[in-house]
Amino acid sequence: MDSMSRALESLLRAREDVALLPPGTCHLDPLDEEIQRLHEQLDQIKDATHRAGFSLRPAFENPMQR
C-alpha cells in the first residue's frame, strides 16, 4: 500500500512537471490514465480493508505530522 501511494504521489508530481512544458511537447493522456488506474486500485484496497474491519490512514497523510 505504501509503495503504491508513493508511486501515485510520484506520478502526480511528474504530471505537474509535464504540465509546465510548452503545449504539444508531451501528451498527458498516458500519465493521466496511469494516475486514474492507481487511484482506482487504492480505492479498492481501502474498500476491502474497511470491509474486513480495518482502517487505513489517508494515502498521502504524513505520519510525522500527527
Phi, psi and omega in degrees: 000313181297321180293325178291320177297318179294321179296317180295316179299318179296317178296321179295320177295318179298320180296320177299318179295316181294325181297339180279347180290155178302146179306140178085354181285322185213145178265130183271347185305311180298322179292316178298322179295319179293319177298315179298317180299316180292321176301316180296319178296317178298318178299318179296319179295316179298316180298313180296321180294318179296317178297330180280356176095014179251165177231137177249145174290156178306146187303329185251011179288134177269115183297341179284347181268003181286000000 
